[in-house]
């Protein structure tokens, strides 16, 4: 991760991505206790729009999945949009399309108590998606008590079959209850697949399975780390490497031992998405690293710092008030990466001019 201190600020060229579904996933809901600048819960529309524009213009990543974890108390992924929300989302989709990024929406049906009620709720949300021209979505059953039982898996497969293609919106994939092998309690990928056979045996093979790999935050991901069962089915990996970030720390190290094959579409692999942390301006170095991995490129901390600086200058210039020029910004950010500094206190103690970026 050590790179030359010499800095080159550059505009990154966009080349064709190896898979239509390498990208990012907004897959977590930040608690109020983790608020930064008064913001928490999920990205604001401005945050999301800025990140999507950056990804489209400066990286080869072409997928952005919106699927924050909701709850029984606040099932917002199944709640119909208000007129303002619909307007904002339609604007986001238009902006994403303009820069070549595909937005895939997420729905969390949670525990299916009454199949017809859930089916109608999903269809109502798909009507919202259709109004904005959204043509891809995923469904998630992760972190829901009882979602892995035989009866619930059968209900999930029935629901997936009923809604796939509704309003011409394709169901890209499902996050199962056992979204990592460790959660399933099995010791090999065949047993992992068998543990969700009631879902997979009834699920059209065109619908991907979405998993993290052998663990929730795996130290490595290979192209074989998915539940093996039945006919060939593509796997979409969601990489949780930075999902443990908090308001007081960031992850500066790259995700280790990620096999190049997990970013290349094949009969068994759809691609990989990086699960984001909050707020976006603190994770651009990881977006850069994800882009590099997806095209089997070479990581350089100087280039990561340049990408990070470029994002801040374009979308958050207010946090650069202590700097005279972008070369100084990038030099400090490269120092953070090269030294592996992760806590806000360590970063600001070493590089005081970064305090506006890392204050809460």
N, C-alpha and C positions, 0 to 999 in steps of 0.2 A: 504494500500500500504506500510505501515511501516513493515519492516522485521528486523530480527536480523542482527547486524553488522557483526557477524561471517560469514565468506565467505568460500564457498566450490567451487573450480573450478573443473568442471566435464565435462565428455564427455556425451552428451545426447543420450540416446538410442532411436532408431526409431521403432515405433510400427505401426501397420496397421491403416491407416486413416479411419475415419467413412464415408468419401465421397471422390470420385475421384476428386471432384472439389472444395475442400477447398484449398485456396492458396493465391496468390498475383496477383495483376494486376498493370502493369506499364501503367497507364492510363492518364497521364498528361504530358504536354510539358512545360518545364520551360523556362521563358523568359531570355534574355541576362542580364536584370537588376537583375536577381536572380542568376547569375553565382557564382560558388564556385570553387576556384582554376583554374579559366579560363574555367571551364566546365559548360555547360547549355544545353538546348534543351531536350535531353533524356539521359538515361544511355549510357555510352560507352560499347562496347562489353565486355571489361574486367570487368567493374562493374557488368554487367548483368551475365556474366559467373560465377563470384565469388559468387554472391548472389544465383544463381540457385544451384551451387555446395553446398553451405552452407545449403540451404533449404533441398536439397536431403539427405545430410549426417546427419544433426543435428535436423531435425524437422519431424513431421508427415505430413506436408503440401505437396501436390503432384501436384498442378497446378500452372502454371505461365502464365498469359495472357499478351501478348505484344500488347497494343492498345493505344499508345499515341494520344492525340488530335492533328489532323492536321488542315489545313486551306485551303480555296480556293486558297490562294497564294502559299501554299506549301502542296499539297495533297500527301504527301509521302507514306501514307498507300496504295494508289492506283498506285503508280509509280513503274514500273518494277525495280527489283534489278539490280545494276551494277554487273559485274563479281566478284568484290571484296566483295560487300555486300552479294552476294549469297554464296560465299565461307565462309565468316564470320558466316552467319546464319546457314549454314550446319554444321559448327564446333560447334556452340552453341547447335543445336538440338542433335548432337551426344553426347556432354558432358551431356546434360540434361537427355537423355535416359540412360546414364551410371549410373546416380544416382537416377533414378526412378522418375524424374519430367516430367510431360507432359506440353509441351509448346503449348499454343493455340494462334494463331495469330489473330490480329484485323484488320478489314478493315472499313474505314469510307467513304461510297459512297457519303455522303453529300446530297445536294438537287439534285434530279434526274431530270435534264432538258431534257435529251434525254435518254430514256430507253435503247435503243440498244447500245449507246456509253458507258453507265454505265455498262451494262451487259458484254460487251467485255473487259472493263477495269478490272472488278472483275475477270473474267476468266483468264486474263493475269497474274494477281497477284497470283491466285490459281495455275497456272502453275509453278510459282516460288516456291510456298510452296511445291508442289508435288515433285519437284526436290530435296528438302531437307528432304523428308519423313515426312512432317508435315501433319497430318490427321484431325486436328480440327481447326475451326476458328469461330470468331464472327463478326457480323456487327453492327456498331454503327451509330445512327442518332441523337445523343444528341447534344444540343447546336448548332443546325442548323436552321436558320430562315425559317419558313414555312414547316418544316419537319413533323409537326403534323397535317397538313390538310388532309381531306378525300382523295383527289387525290394523295397526296404523300404517305399516308399509303397504298393505293392500289398498288402503284408502288413498294413500299418496299416489300410487300407480294409477288408480282409477281416476283421480283428479287430474294427473298429468295427461292422461290420454284424452280426457274431455276438453282440456283447455289448450292443448298444443294445436296451433293453427287457428284458434279463435280470432276473428277479425284480422286474419292473415298475419298473426304475430307468432313467431316460432319460439317454442320452449327450447332454449339452448341446452340447459342442464339443470340438474337437481343436486343440492347439497344435502346428503343424507344425514340421519342422526349420528351414524358412526363415520364422521367426516375425516377421521384419522384412524389408522389401525390401532393405535393405543387406546382410543375410546371404545373400540369394539371388543377389547379384551382378548383378541386372538393373536396368535404368534406368527402367522404367515399370511400371504396375500390371498391364497385360495380360501382359507378359513374366514378371512375378512369378507370376501365376496359372498361366501355361503351365509354369513350372518345377516346379509341384507338381500337374500335370495327372493323373499316375498315381494320386494320392490323391483329388483332387477329382472326377475323372470317375467314380469308383466309390463315392463317399460320398453317402449319402442327403442330399438338400438340406435336410432338417430339422436336420441336424447343423451347428452353427456352426463357423466358422473363427476361431481366437483369435490375434490378432496385436498387435504394439506399434505398427505403422504403418510409415513409411518407414525409420525408424532404431530402434535398440534403446532409446535414450532420445531421442525426437524433440523438436525445438524447437516443433513444431506437429503437431496431428493434425486432419485433416479427415474428413468422412464419406465421402470417396472413397479413403482410404488403406488399401485392402485388396487382396488378390490377386484380380483379375478373371478369372473362368473359368466357362464353362458356365452352368447355370441359376442363378436368383436364390438366394443363400444369405446368411443373416445373419452379420455379423461382430461378435464381442465384442472390444473393445479392452482390453488391459491396459496401464495407464499406468505406466511405469517411472520417473517423475519423481523419486521419493525413494529408489529402489532403490540409489543410490550412497551413502546415508548410512552412517556407520561409528560405532564406539564413541566417536570423538573429534569428530564433527561431525554436525549436522543440516542439513536444507534448510529455510530459512525462506521462500524465495520461492515464489509460486504457480506451478503448471505453466502455461506460456505458450501462447497461441494454440490453445486447445482449442475446436473448433467446437461450439456448442450441440447440433448435430444428432447428435453421437456419444453423447449421453446419452438420446436419444429413440428408442424402438423403432419400426422401419420395416421394409419388406421386405428391406432390406440391412443394417440395424443392429439388434443385440440390446441393446447398452448398453456401459458402460465400467466397469472395476474398477481401483482404485488398488492397485498392488503396494506392500505395506507394508515398513517398515524396523523395526529392533529397537532398543530395546524399545517397546511400544505407548505408554507414557506420554510418550515424546518426540516423537510424531508426531500428536497429537490436533489440532493446528492445521491439519495437512494433511488429516485426515479431515473437519474442518469445511469446508475449502476445496473438497474433493471434493464434499461435500454441496451446497454453494452452486452449484458449476458444474453439477451434475446437474439442478438445478431452475432454471437460468439466473437465479440470484439475484445480489445484489451483495455482493462480499466487503468486509468491514470488519475491520481488525486488532483493534479493540476487542472485536468479537463473537468473533473467533477466540481472543483471549486469555481471554475469559469462558468459552468452551466448554472450553478447555484447563484452566482453573482448576476448573471444575465437575467434570471428569473426575478431576483429581488429588485434590480434596477428597473425592470419593466412593470412589475406588478405591486411591489412593496417598497418604493423608494424612500418612504418615511422611516424605515428602519436603518437606513444608511446615512443618517444625518451627521454621524461622527466622522465621516470619511471625506477626504478631498477628491479621491478618484477611485475608479473601479479596480485598478491594479492593487491598491491597498486592501480593498475588501476581499478580493480573491486570494491574496497572499495570507490573510488571517484565516479565511475559511480553509485554505489548504493546510495551514498549520493545525487547525482543529482536527482535520482528517488524518494527517500524518501522525499526530500524537495520540490519536484515538481518544480524544476528550469526549466525554458523554454527558456529564452532569452540567446543568446550567452554571453552577457556581464555578466549576473548574474551567469552563469555557470563558466566562466573563473575567475570572481572575487572570487568565493568561492573555486574553484579548479583550480589554475593556471596551473598545469601540463597538463590539458586537452586542453590548448590553441591550440596546433597543430591540434586537431580534429575539433575545432570550429572556426578556422580562415577562412576568406573568400579570 
